[in-house]
Amino acid sequence: MIPLSFTDRPTFTFPPTGWSTQWYANFFSDPSWMAALQASIQVGVLVAIVATVCGTAAALALSRTRFFGQQGLRALLLAPMLVPVIVIAIGLYALFLRLNLLGTTFGFVVAHSVLALPFVIIPVMASLQGFDRRLEDAAAICGAGRWTTFRTVTLPLVAPGVLSGAVFAFATSFDEVVLSLFIQSPYLQTLPVRMYSSVTRDTDPTIAAAATLILALTTVVTVLASLYATRRRNAG
Amino acid sequence: MPDDRSPQGASITMRNLTKRYGDFTAVDSIDLEARPGEFLTLLGPSGSGKTTTLNMIAGFADVTSGDLLIDGRAVTNLPPYKRNIGMVFQHYALFPHMTVAQNVEYPLRQRKIPGAERRTLVEQALEMVGLGHLGRRRPKELSGGQQQRVALARAMVYSPRVLLMDEPLGALDKKLRDSLQLEIKRIHADLGTTFVYVTHDQDEALILSDRIAVFNNARIEQIGSPTELYEYPNTLFVAQFLGESSLFHGVSEGGREADSNGHHLCAVRGPEHARGAGIAVVVRPERIRIEPDGPPPGSVNAVPGTVVQHIYLGNSRKVEVRLDDGTVVLVRESAGAISSASVDDRIWLTFHPDDAAILASGDSQPAAPKQAATASL
C-alpha cells in the first residue's frame, strides 16, 4: 500500500515503475478528501472526549459501587464489542432516521462513542483495580473533598488507563467503516467512508495515499501515547 | 513546631458506640474517652474492633448507633475531610505521584494556606521527623521507615488536635520500630496533640501509652495505664494479652481465697468471688520463686510441680514447670537469683499474695484444664 501511494502511474501497478508524490498532492488538493479527513479528525477527537468521560464515569460506577442491575449494565456497556457492527448499524440507522441525525456530526459522535465505550471502560477498570483506595482515605483525612480527591489523587494515578482508553476511542472512531456507511450523508463523510466510495468509483491511487495517511496518523497517536505512559510510569 | 502554633489536643468521647456490618457486630456499644493531649492506645487481637473504632473516629466507617464527640461536639455526620484530624496509615498511604514535599504540603493546600507559609510549615514538619533533606524525592525512593516518617509529617503539618495512628509500625522491622517508637513518643510530648494509636503489639502499647484500652470480641475488657493493666488485670484476657502470666486454676473458697488441686491459695488483687466459682490465680512469671528444697516456713502460697524445661536468656532464665493438674506455668528467674532446679526435678513454686490476682476463669477456661496452654511465650 505504501509503495503504491508513491507510484507515478494512475493505476495500481505493482511494483511501481516510477515514483512521485502526485497522489498525495491530489489528496490534499481535492476538497472532498480534505473534508473527509477534517470530518474524521473532528469526529475522532470528539468521540475520544465523550467516550473517555462517559467510560471513566461508568468504570468508576461499575468497580466502586454495588447496585441492582450492575451485572446487566456492565454487559450492556461492553456489548458493542461482541455484537456484530452491522446489527448496531441497522438499529442506529432506523433510530437516526427518525431523529433526523443522519449525516450530522452529533450523530457520528454518538454512534462512534457507543462503539468506543468498551475500549475505555476496560483499561480504566483495570487501572482502578490496581489503585490503593487507602490513598483516597488519606486525601480525605487531609481535608480534600470528594471531587478534589478524585481530581488530585485518583485521576492522576489511573491516568495511564484513561489515556489508553482515549487513544483506543479515537482509533475506533477513525477506523470505523460499517456503521459510518449507514449514517453518512453526501455532506458529511468520514475518511474511511470516502475511501470506500473511492474504491467503488475511482480507480486512481489517491486511496493508497489516504490509507497510508490513516496508517501514519494512528501509528503516531499510539506511539506518542505509549511513550507518554512509559515516561509517567518511570517518573511515578 | 513552635509552641504558639500547637493547639491543645482535643478530647474524644465515645458513648455506646456500635458498628454493625449486617449481622456481624464489629464494635459492641463501647464507652471510651480520650482526654485532651493523651496518648491512648487501642490494643487487641485482630478482629477485636480496635481498627473499626479508629475508622469511626476518622469518619471512614459510619456509626451504627451511639455517640461520637470530639471536644464535646457530635461528629457522627461529619465527613472525614471536615473533621480536622490527622492520620497515619499502616501502609503509609503516601501519594506516589507527588514528591515528599508535595505530600506534606497536600493538607495545607486543602486549607488554602498561602505559599510562603506552606513552605515554612512543610520544612518544619520534615525537620521534625529528620527528613529535611529529602523533600524532592518520590516516596518510592525512600525506605519503609522514611516513608512512615513522611506520613507522620503529613499528618501533623496542619497541627490537627487529634492524631490517629493505625498500626503505623506494623510493616517495619524490629530495630526500626524501636527507634520510631521513641520518635513518636517525643513528637507526642512536643505537640500536645491527642494521639489515638491502634496496635496488636503489647510491648508497643506499654512503651508508648498514657492509657490503654484492651479490646476483645468487639468490647473493651479494661482501660487503664500500662502499670494498672499489667499489675492489676481485671480479666484473664487482659492478664494473658499483656505480658506473660502464669495461671493456677482452681475453685473459689470465697473472697480472694481459692483451692487449687488441694493447695490453698490467697491473692490480694482482683475482684472477690463467690464460693465454688471457677477461678484462676494469676501471677507474673518474674514474681514466682522456685524452691528446690520445699517451701520455706511461712510461705502463704506454695504449689508443687516438675521442671519441664529451662531456657537460659543471659539476663534471666525461663523455667517451665508442670503442675499436678497438667498445667504448665512459666517462671522467670533474674540473673542474680537462678535456682539449681533442672529438668525433671520435683520442686515447689511460691509467690506472695501481693503479687497474685484472682480472676474469673470464664467460659473459655474450664476450672482445671488437663492441657497445658497458659503461658504465652
Boltz contact constraints between the chains, C-beta under 6 A:
constraints:
  - contact:
      token1: [A, 134]
      token2: [B, 89]
      max_distance: 6.0
  - contact:
      token1: [A, 134]
      token2: [B, 93]
      max_distance: 6.0
  - contact:
      token1: [A, 135]
      token2: [B, 93]
      max_distance: 6.0
  - contact:
      token1: [A, 137]
      token2: [B, 60]
      max_distance: 6.0
  - contact:
      token1: [A, 138]
      token2: [B, 93]
      max_distance: 6.0
  - contact:
      token1: [A, 140]
      token2: [B, 80]
      max_distance: 6.0
  - contact:
      token1: [A, 140]
      token2: [B, 81]
      max_distance: 6.0
  - contact:
      token1: [A, 141]
      token2: [B, 58]
      max_distance: 6.0
  - contact:
      token1: [A, 141]
      token2: [B, 80]
      max_distance: 6.0
  - contact:
      token1: [A, 141]
      token2: [B, 87]
      max_distance: 6.0
  - contact:
      token1: [A, 142]
      token2: [B, 106]
      max_distance: 6.0
  - contact:
      token1: [A, 142]
      token2: [B, 107]
      max_distance: 6.0
  - contact:
      token1: [A, 142]
      token2: [B, 110]
      max_distance: 6.0
  - contact:
      token1: [A, 143]
      token2: [B, 81]
      max_distance: 6.0
  - contact:
      token1: [A, 143]
      token2: [B, 107]
      max_distance: 6.0
  - contact:
      token1: [A, 143]
      token2: [B, 110]
      max_distance: 6.0
  - contact:
      token1: [A, 143]
      token2: [B, 111]
      max_distance: 6.0
  - contact:
      token1: [A, 144]
      token2: [B, 81]
      max_distance: 6.0
  - contact:
      token1: [A, 144]
      token2: [B, 110]
      max_distance: 6.0
  - contact:
      token1: [A, 145]
      token2: [B, 81]
      max_distance: 6.0
  - contact:
      token1: [A, 153]
      token2: [B, 95]
      max_distance: 6.0
  - contact:
      token1: [A, 156]
      token2: [B, 97]
      max_distance: 6.0
  - contact:
      token1: [A, 157]
      token2: [B, 97]
      max_distance: 6.0
  - contact:
      token1: [A, 236]
      token2: [B, 96]
      max_distance: 6.0
  - contact:
      token1: [A, 236]
      token2: [B, 97]
      max_distance: 6.0
